[in-house]
Amino acid sequence: MIQQGNLQIGQLVKILKGRDVGQIAVVVSIADSRFVYIADGDKRKFDQAKKKNVLHLMPQPKISSEVVNSLNESGRVTNGKLRHAVKTFLESSEYQAEEKGD
């Protein structure tokens, strides 16, 4: 398992606590050592990113290069790119294998 303090921008995370438990989202910015902002492009848009305690998130082994590149170039990322990153991760074999293991 990846250590929880080492979240990176563009990394996919599984939400463990709160209203969105079980959902997958993307880290769009890092507030400080304890908090990050996450969005999924669907229910949680980039402009309304949710501030989450890193202890309430489970890092996934995937980092979306599209999201990282977009944020580096313009400081923003489209909700479509966030949705695409989450969708491709959910369809990937990494996530499928984890779900079956539970």
N, C-alpha and C positions, 0 to 999 in steps of 0.2 A: 504493500500500500504506500502511496505517496504521502509524504508528511504534509499536514494541513497548513502549516505556516508558509509554505512555498508555492502559493498560487501565482500564476502568471496571467497577464492580460491575454485574452483569446482562449484560455483554457476552459474546457467544458467541466461542469460540476453537477453533481446530483444533490438536490436540496434534501436535507435530513430533518429540518425543523421548520415549523411555521405553516402557513396556509398552503404553500405550494409544495409540500412534502412529496418526494418521489419524482418531481419534475427535473428535467435537465435544462440548464441555462449556461450562458457564456459569461466569463468575467470580462467586463468592459472597462473597469478601472479599479485601482487599488487606493483605498482611502488611507490606511495605515497598516500597522502590523496585525491588527485584529479584524479589520473590516475591509470588504471589497464591495464593489457595485456589480450586480449581475442583471442580465436582460436575456430574454429569449426571442424577441422580435415579434411575439404573438400577443400573449396576455401582458407581458412586461416589455414595453417598448424601450428603445435606447434612451429617449429623452426622459423617461420616467424610471430609470434604472433603480433597482432595489438595493439598499444598503444591507448587507448580510454579514453576520459574524462568521469568520472562517471556520469556527468550531461546528457550525451548523451546516457545513458543506462537505461533500465527499468529492475530492478531486478525481477526475477521470484521466486516463492516460493520453488524451487527445488534446492538442492545441490547434485551433483553427488558424491556418496561415492567412486565409482571406481576411479574417477579422483583424488580425495583427497588422497586416499590410495596410488595410484601410485606415485603421486608427493612427498608424505612423504617418501616413501621407496627409490625411486631412483632419485628424483629431476626432473624426466621427465614423460611424459605421451604419449602413442602412439596416433597417429591420429585416429586409429580405435576406441579407447576408447572414444575419443572426439565425433566422428561421432555417435557412439552408444548412448552416453549420450544425444546428441541433438535429435536423431531419437526417442528414447524412450520417451523423454519429449514431442515431437511434437505429438506422438500418445496417450499421456496420457490424461485423462479426464480434468486435471487442465487447460491445454492449450486449449483444445476444447471448454470448457465453456467460457474462456476469449474471444476467437475469436467470438463466437456467441453473446457475450454481447456488442461488439463494434457497 
